[in-house]
Amino acid sequence: MRVFGRKHTRQIGLSSILLLGATLCIPLASLAAEPPEQPVSQPDTPDDTDAQLELMDVQRNYLSNEFVGFVTRMDRFFGDDRNYLEANKSVLQFDLTKLSGYGGSRNPVLSGRAKLDMPLAEKRLHLLMETDPEKNITGATAEGQPVIANEVVAPSKVAVGAGYAKEQESRWYFGADAGIQIHTPVEPFVRARGSYSLPMEQWRMKVAETLFWFNTIGVGETTQLDLEHIISEPVLFRSSSYATWLRDMHNFDLRQDLSIYHNLNDRSALLYQASAVGVSNPQVQAMEYILSLLYRYRLRQKWVFLELSPQLHFPKADNFKSNSALSIRLEILFDESR
């Protein structure tokens, strides 16, 4: 046992000496050798550039095919102003709206608009017809705005005109139109709208600017900011901010909408919305808060829709007390998808 212990001890000692020598020799060898050349940064090769472009293409494809496609389908189903204003498609829309309760009247209100693109002009030129165009200057969603019913069924004014729209790309849009309101006397108007969309990972930001001149209300502009996020495939969240300025009024009309679009199936959808309406003069202040639920159901094929919208209004004029309203709307909507 002692002999075995001594041999084992000598082996451990010899191994330790060899390990120590190797450890000391490695730094010396590294010092004696020439230092390795540092890699020189080279400009991006064509392969690197192609890879970056492919990554950008992937992001663009996601934006156009997934995000924008889903949002566009939702706007088209709801007959949204965004779909009407920026889609280079022929659209025909008629609405018959009855509002009971706060802000309502006895008679339903008829409104409509039409846009006919010109195929020979590569869908850049179109003819238009619109009822009461001054009420559509903000570009806000029709279903989200409080409906102010008129005392008559027919619209008070009908406008006809022509417009130009640049073919919508992935991010930019520009369009302009001009016409006259068939009224006594004749009232001309001019409008121009531009927008830019910016993808931000799972969000999209869209900024739109509308400039207009109406013979009745003068020069003005509307700035719109949308922030959109797909919560899940059937659910879309949208925050919409509006500021409309009229030169003659020296005031900004302000509006903030927080909306959730829920696609139930191919025939029905829900819209949950909370809104705040305010002014900037003499100071920034809220004039009304609105809570609304809108149920939209496709009655016939893809062109007849029924909407039911219970609402709660909290106007400052009534010390922000709740006032209930119920909006019922029958809509006929034609576009190239129907």
VODREN-392903 format. One line per field, with one value per residue (C-alpha): residue in three letters; residue number from 0; x, y, z. Coordinates in steps of 0.2 Angstrom, whole numbers, padded with zeros to 4 digits. Example, Ala and Ser with C-alpha at 12.3 -4.5 7.8 and 13.67 -1.06 7.14 Angstrom:
2
type	[ALA,SER]
seq	[0,1]
x	[0062,0068]
y	[-0022,-0005]
z	[0039,0036]
REM end
This chain:
338
type	[MET,ARG,VAL,PHE,GLY,ARG,LYS,HIS,THR,ARG,GLN,ILE,GLY,LEU,SER,SER,ILE,LEU,LEU,LEU,GLY,ALA,THR,LEU,CYS,ILE,PRO,LEU,ALA,SER,LEU,ALA,ALA,GLU,PRO,PRO,GLU,GLN,PRO,VAL,SER,GLN,PRO,ASP,THR,PRO,ASP,ASP,THR,ASP,ALA,GLN,LEU,GLU,LEU,MET,ASP,VAL,GLN,ARG,ASN,TYR,LEU,SER,ASN,GLU,PHE,VAL,GLY,PHE,VAL,THR,ARG,MET,ASP,ARG,PHE,PHE,GLY,ASP,ASP,ARG,ASN,TYR,LEU,GLU,ALA,ASN,LYS,SER,VAL,LEU,GLN,PHE,ASP,LEU,THR,LYS,LEU,SER,GLY,TYR,GLY,GLY,SER,ARG,ASN,PRO,VAL,LEU,SER,GLY,ARG,ALA,LYS,LEU,ASP,MET,PRO,LEU,ALA,GLU,LYS,ARG,LEU,HIS,LEU,LEU,MET,GLU,THR,ASP,PRO,GLU,LYS,ASN,ILE,THR,GLY,ALA,THR,ALA,GLU,GLY,GLN,PRO,VAL,ILE,ALA,ASN,GLU,VAL,VAL,ALA,PRO,SER,LYS,VAL,ALA,VAL,GLY,ALA,GLY,TYR,ALA,LYS,GLU,GLN,GLU,SER,ARG,TRP,TYR,PHE,GLY,ALA,ASP,ALA,GLY,ILE,GLN,ILE,HIS,THR,PRO,VAL,GLU,PRO,PHE,VAL,ARG,ALA,ARG,GLY,SER,TYR,SER,LEU,PRO,MET,GLU,GLN,TRP,ARG,MET,LYS,VAL,ALA,GLU,THR,LEU,PHE,TRP,PHE,ASN,THR,ILE,GLY,VAL,GLY,GLU,THR,THR,GLN,LEU,ASP,LEU,GLU,HIS,ILE,ILE,SER,GLU,PRO,VAL,LEU,PHE,ARG,SER,SER,SER,TYR,ALA,THR,TRP,LEU,ARG,ASP,MET,HIS,ASN,PHE,ASP,LEU,ARG,GLN,ASP,LEU,SER,ILE,TYR,HIS,ASN,LEU,ASN,ASP,ARG,SER,ALA,LEU,LEU,TYR,GLN,ALA,SER,ALA,VAL,GLY,VAL,SER,ASN,PRO,GLN,VAL,GLN,ALA,MET,GLU,TYR,ILE,LEU,SER,LEU,LEU,TYR,ARG,TYR,ARG,LEU,ARG,GLN,LYS,TRP,VAL,PHE,LEU,GLU,LEU,SER,PRO,GLN,LEU,HIS,PHE,PRO,LYS,ALA,ASP,ASN,PHE,LYS,SER,ASN,SER,ALA,LEU,SER,ILE,ARG,LEU,GLU,ILE,LEU,PHE,ASP,GLU,SER,ARG]
seq	[0,1,2,3,4,5,6,7,8,9,10,11,12,13,14,15,16,17,18,19,20,21,22,23,24,25,26,27,28,29,30,31,32,33,34,35,36,37,38,39,40,41,42,43,44,45,46,47,48,49,50,51,52,53,54,55,56,57,58,59,60,61,62,63,64,65,66,67,68,69,70,71,72,73,74,75,76,77,78,79,80,81,82,83,84,85,86,87,88,89,90,91,92,93,94,95,96,97,98,99,100,101,102,103,104,105,106,107,108,109,110,111,112,113,114,115,116,117,118,119,120,121,122,123,124,125,126,127,128,129,130,131,132,133,134,135,136,137,138,139,140,141,142,143,144,145,146,147,148,149,150,151,152,153,154,155,156,157,158,159,160,161,162,163,164,165,166,167,168,169,170,171,172,173,174,175,176,177,178,179,180,181,182,183,184,185,186,187,188,189,190,191,192,193,194,195,196,197,198,199,200,201,202,203,204,205,206,207,208,209,210,211,212,213,214,215,216,217,218,219,220,221,222,223,224,225,226,227,228,229,230,231,232,233,234,235,236,237,238,239,240,241,242,243,244,245,246,247,248,249,250,251,252,253,254,255,256,257,258,259,260,261,262,263,264,265,266,267,268,269,270,271,272,273,274,275,276,277,278,279,280,281,282,283,284,285,286,287,288,289,290,291,292,293,294,295,296,297,298,299,300,301,302,303,304,305,306,307,308,309,310,311,312,313,314,315,316,317,318,319,320,321,322,323,324,325,326,327,328,329,330,331,332,333,334,335,336,337]
x	[0000,0014,0023,0006,0004,0022,0019,0003,0010,0025,0012,0002,0017,0024,0007,0006,0024,0019,0003,0012,0025,0012,0003,0019,0024,0008,0009,0027,0023,0009,0020,0033,0021,0015,-0001,-0015,-0021,-0037,-0051,-0054,-0072,-0077,-0092,-0108,-0106,-0120,-0125,-0127,-0137,-0148,-0151,-0156,-0168,-0176,-0179,-0187,-0198,-0203,-0208,-0217,-0226,-0232,-0238,-0248,-0254,-0258,-0260,-0267,-0277,-0286,-0289,-0295,-0308,-0314,-0316,-0324,-0337,-0342,-0343,-0329,-0324,-0306,-0312,-0322,-0309,-0293,-0298,-0297,-0313,-0330,-0342,-0360,-0368,-0385,-0390,-0406,-0404,-0416,-0410,-0421,-0418,-0404,-0401,-0414,-0429,-0446,-0440,-0426,-0412,-0407,-0389,-0378,-0362,-0355,-0338,-0336,-0318,-0313,-0305,-0296,-0287,-0280,-0292,-0284,-0299,-0316,-0333,-0342,-0359,-0361,-0375,-0370,-0351,-0347,-0352,-0339,-0324,-0316,-0315,-0321,-0330,-0349,-0354,-0343,-0350,-0366,-0379,-0388,-0404,-0413,-0431,-0433,-0430,-0421,-0403,-0402,-0388,-0381,-0364,-0357,-0339,-0323,-0307,-0289,-0282,-0264,-0264,-0261,-0245,-0239,-0238,-0242,-0259,-0264,-0281,-0290,-0307,-0318,-0336,-0352,-0366,-0382,-0391,-0397,-0385,-0372,-0359,-0342,-0329,-0311,-0303,-0286,-0281,-0264,-0259,-0244,-0243,-0229,-0227,-0221,-0219,-0236,-0243,-0247,-0247,-0256,-0256,-0269,-0271,-0286,-0287,-0303,-0312,-0331,-0340,-0352,-0339,-0323,-0305,-0300,-0290,-0292,-0277,-0280,-0269,-0273,-0264,-0269,-0265,-0272,-0276,-0280,-0286,-0304,-0301,-0293,-0290,-0289,-0285,-0291,-0287,-0295,-0292,-0302,-0298,-0309,-0301,-0317,-0320,-0302,-0305,-0300,-0314,-0306,-0311,-0303,-0310,-0305,-0312,-0312,-0318,-0324,-0327,-0340,-0342,-0343,-0361,-0359,-0347,-0347,-0339,-0336,-0331,-0327,-0326,-0322,-0327,-0320,-0314,-0299,-0306,-0307,-0297,-0295,-0311,-0322,-0339,-0346,-0341,-0349,-0350,-0357,-0360,-0363,-0369,-0368,-0377,-0377,-0395,-0393,-0378,-0364,-0373,-0388,-0383,-0393,-0385,-0391,-0381,-0386,-0377,-0374,-0370,-0363,-0364,-0357,-0372,-0381,-0368,-0361,-0377,-0380,-0392,-0397,-0400,-0403,-0397,-0405,-0397,-0401,-0387,-0385,-0366,-0359,-0340,-0329,-0329,-0348]
y	[0000,0012,0008,0011,0028,0034,0029,0038,0053,0054,0052,0067,0077,0074,0078,0094,0099,0095,0105,0120,0120,0119,0134,0144,0140,0145,0163,0164,0156,0168,0183,0176,0174,0188,0196,0191,0204,0213,0211,0227,0232,0230,0239,0229,0217,0214,0199,0210,0223,0210,0202,0220,0223,0206,0210,0226,0217,0205,0219,0228,0212,0209,0227,0226,0208,0206,0222,0233,0220,0216,0235,0238,0224,0231,0248,0241,0231,0246,0258,0269,0286,0279,0266,0279,0293,0283,0268,0270,0261,0265,0267,0270,0272,0277,0279,0280,0285,0287,0294,0293,0301,0314,0325,0315,0320,0313,0310,0299,0307,0302,0304,0297,0298,0290,0289,0283,0280,0282,0266,0275,0286,0271,0275,0291,0302,0300,0308,0311,0315,0319,0325,0339,0338,0351,0338,0326,0338,0329,0312,0305,0288,0291,0278,0286,0303,0309,0310,0327,0324,0336,0341,0335,0318,0323,0331,0350,0350,0339,0341,0335,0336,0328,0322,0315,0302,0295,0277,0271,0264,0255,0271,0287,0293,0310,0315,0331,0335,0350,0353,0363,0361,0361,0375,0392,0401,0388,0385,0379,0369,0362,0348,0340,0325,0317,0303,0293,0276,0271,0253,0251,0232,0227,0245,0256,0275,0285,0304,0312,0331,0338,0355,0362,0378,0379,0395,0393,0391,0397,0390,0376,0360,0344,0334,0316,0304,0285,0272,0255,0238,0221,0213,0196,0192,0197,0212,0228,0243,0261,0277,0292,0310,0324,0343,0354,0372,0385,0402,0412,0404,0405,0389,0371,0358,0343,0325,0309,0292,0275,0261,0242,0233,0215,0205,0191,0182,0186,0194,0204,0214,0225,0242,0248,0267,0280,0298,0315,0331,0348,0365,0376,0393,0402,0388,0369,0361,0346,0349,0331,0313,0299,0280,0270,0252,0248,0232,0230,0216,0211,0208,0204,0198,0210,0227,0229,0232,0236,0245,0247,0259,0263,0278,0288,0307,0317,0335,0350,0360,0348,0347,0331,0321,0306,0307,0291,0289,0275,0276,0264,0265,0255,0256,0251,0250,0245,0244,0233,0219,0218]
z	[0000,0004,-0013,-0022,-0013,-0017,-0035,-0036,-0028,-0040,-0055,-0048,-0046,-0063,-0071,-0061,-0068,-0086,-0084,-0077,-0090,-0104,-0096,-0095,-0113,-0121,-0117,-0122,-0139,-0141,-0138,-0150,-0164,-0174,-0169,-0180,-0192,-0187,-0199,-0209,-0211,-0228,-0236,-0238,-0252,-0264,-0255,-0239,-0248,-0256,-0238,-0231,-0246,-0243,-0225,-0230,-0243,-0229,-0218,-0232,-0237,-0219,-0219,-0235,-0235,-0216,-0207,-0220,-0228,-0212,-0208,-0225,-0224,-0208,-0215,-0231,-0220,-0210,-0225,-0217,-0224,-0225,-0238,-0247,-0248,-0251,-0261,-0280,-0283,-0288,-0273,-0271,-0254,-0248,-0229,-0221,-0203,-0189,-0172,-0157,-0140,-0138,-0153,-0163,-0173,-0179,-0197,-0204,-0213,-0231,-0237,-0250,-0260,-0276,-0284,-0301,-0307,-0325,-0332,-0347,-0334,-0325,-0310,-0306,-0312,-0305,-0305,-0288,-0281,-0262,-0251,-0239,-0241,-0228,-0215,-0221,-0220,-0204,-0212,-0195,-0196,-0199,-0186,-0172,-0174,-0166,-0179,-0180,-0189,-0200,-0200,-0218,-0225,-0241,-0239,-0240,-0253,-0267,-0274,-0290,-0296,-0302,-0293,-0295,-0284,-0285,-0285,-0267,-0263,-0247,-0237,-0247,-0254,-0262,-0269,-0274,-0280,-0284,-0288,-0285,-0273,-0282,-0273,-0276,-0278,-0284,-0271,-0277,-0266,-0267,-0257,-0256,-0245,-0242,-0230,-0224,-0216,-0205,-0198,-0181,-0177,-0171,-0173,-0188,-0187,-0201,-0203,-0214,-0219,-0228,-0235,-0241,-0246,-0246,-0252,-0237,-0223,-0230,-0229,-0217,-0213,-0204,-0196,-0192,-0183,-0182,-0171,-0175,-0167,-0171,-0154,-0162,-0180,-0178,-0166,-0171,-0159,-0166,-0158,-0169,-0166,-0176,-0176,-0188,-0190,-0199,-0203,-0200,-0183,-0177,-0167,-0168,-0166,-0157,-0157,-0149,-0153,-0145,-0155,-0155,-0170,-0167,-0183,-0177,-0193,-0212,-0209,-0193,-0183,-0167,-0164,-0146,-0145,-0132,-0139,-0132,-0142,-0138,-0144,-0142,-0140,-0128,-0120,-0123,-0115,-0118,-0124,-0124,-0120,-0130,-0126,-0140,-0146,-0164,-0171,-0190,-0199,-0218,-0222,-0241,-0251,-0248,-0251,-0239,-0220,-0205,-0190,-0172,-0161,-0143,-0137,-0121,-0122,-0108,-0115,-0105,-0109,-0097,-0084,-0092,-0087,-0097,-0111,-0120,-0139,-0151,-0170,-0183,-0200,-0216,-0229,-0247,-0251,-0268,-0272,-0283,-0269,-0269]
REM end
